[in-house]
Amino acid sequence: MTGDGYLCGMRDLSDYRIHASSESAPITGGSAFNIKAIWRDGASDPLTEGLTQLDAYLAGLGLDSGWLVIFDRRSNQPPSAERTTSSEQISPQGRLIQVIRA
């Protein structure tokens, strides 16, 4: 883990692509994701940084869409079940990103 809450990087995205058990090439049509694991007290919302980082991953993989997951670990937040949301965002390079906040 690098930085203050990143769980995956470019290498991890490639590793998580779906592979057939007998082939090393990924099955096409998959979707990349980026997990911003921690939004801590005093830190700014990681959405913009996450979208920018995921954009670069998607460009490298030749994909037009992906997922960004942000876990809000700030104190005094409602229970996860009450604050988990899903929305669509457009990345800086125009890709469709499904954003999950929990």
Buried (B, 14 or more C-beta within 10 A) or exposed (E): EEEEBBBBBBEBBBEBBEBEEEEEEBEEEBBBBBBBBBBEEEEEEBBEBBBEBBBBBBEEBEBEBBBBBBBBBEEEEEEEEEEEEEEEBEBEEEBEBBBBBE
